[in-house]
Amino acid sequence: MEITICIGSSCHLKGSRDVIKIFERLISFHRLEDKVTLKGSFCMGECSKNGVCICVDGERFNVTPSEAETFFNYEIVPRIK
């Protein structure tokens, strides 16, 4: 699975660095290092929406740092297992 997280100016201000750290921790916790690839991308065109733009295997989502763990557990983990 490929997860791309926007690190452009707007998403950086919305907490993309925190989302990345949370996802890295959860990938390690669930031992998914061999199943998930995290990538960064500059502007993905979702600047006007709330949250950080995240693309999971081509599907876009907007996630705030406070929602990141819940998002990972309910959107990412079930797609892998």
C-alpha positions as CSV (number, residue, x, y, z in Angstrom):
1,M,0.0,0.0,0.0
2,E,1.2,3.5,-0.9
3,I,0.3,6.4,1.3
4,T,1.2,9.9,0.1
5,I,1.0,12.8,2.5
6,C,1.1,16.4,1.3
7,I,3.9,18.4,2.7
8,G,3.1,21.6,0.8
9,S,2.9,24.9,2.6
10,S,-0.8,24.7,3.5
11,C,-0.7,21.1,4.7
12,H,2.6,21.8,6.6
13,L,0.7,24.5,8.5
14,K,-2.2,22.1,9.2
15,G,0.2,19.5,10.7
16,S,1.5,17.2,8.0
17,R,4.7,16.6,10.0
18,D,2.6,15.4,13.0
19,V,0.5,13.2,10.7
20,I,3.7,11.6,9.3
21,K,5.1,11.0,12.8
22,I,1.8,9.4,13.9
23,F,1.7,7.2,10.8
24,E,5.3,6.1,11.2
25,R,4.6,5.1,14.8
26,L,1.5,3.2,13.9
27,I,3.2,1.4,11.0
28,S,5.9,0.3,13.4
29,F,3.4,-0.7,16.1
30,H,1.3,-2.8,13.7
31,R,4.5,-4.2,12.0
32,L,3.5,-3.0,8.6
33,E,6.9,-1.8,7.4
34,D,6.9,-4.3,4.6
35,K,3.3,-3.6,3.5
36,V,3.1,0.2,3.7
37,T,5.2,2.9,1.9
38,L,5.0,6.5,3.1
39,K,5.7,9.2,0.6
40,G,5.6,13.0,0.7
41,S,4.3,15.2,-2.0
42,F,4.0,18.9,-2.6
43,C,0.7,20.5,-3.2
44,M,-2.0,18.0,-4.1
45,G,-4.7,20.7,-4.8
46,E,-6.7,20.2,-1.6
47,C,-5.6,23.4,0.2
48,S,-9.0,24.8,0.8
49,K,-10.2,21.7,2.7
50,N,-9.6,21.1,6.4
51,G,-6.8,18.8,7.3
52,V,-3.8,17.4,5.6
53,C,-4.3,15.8,2.2
54,I,-3.5,12.1,2.2
55,C,-3.7,9.8,-0.8
56,V,-4.1,6.1,-0.1
57,D,-3.7,4.0,-3.2
58,G,-5.2,6.8,-5.3
59,E,-8.1,7.7,-3.0
60,R,-7.8,11.2,-1.3
61,F,-8.7,12.0,2.3
62,N,-8.2,15.1,4.5
63,V,-7.0,14.3,8.0
64,T,-6.1,16.5,10.9
65,P,-3.3,15.4,13.3
66,S,-6.0,14.7,16.0
67,E,-7.8,12.4,13.6
68,A,-4.7,10.6,12.3
69,E,-4.6,7.6,14.6
70,T,-8.3,6.9,14.2
71,F,-8.0,7.3,10.4
72,F,-5.1,4.9,10.3
73,N,-6.9,2.3,12.4
74,Y,-10.2,2.4,10.5
75,E,-9.0,3.1,6.9
76,I,-5.5,1.8,6.6
77,V,-5.3,-1.3,8.8
78,P,-8.5,-3.0,7.5
79,R,-7.3,-2.5,3.9
80,I,-4.1,-4.4,4.7
81,K,-5.3,-7.2,6.9
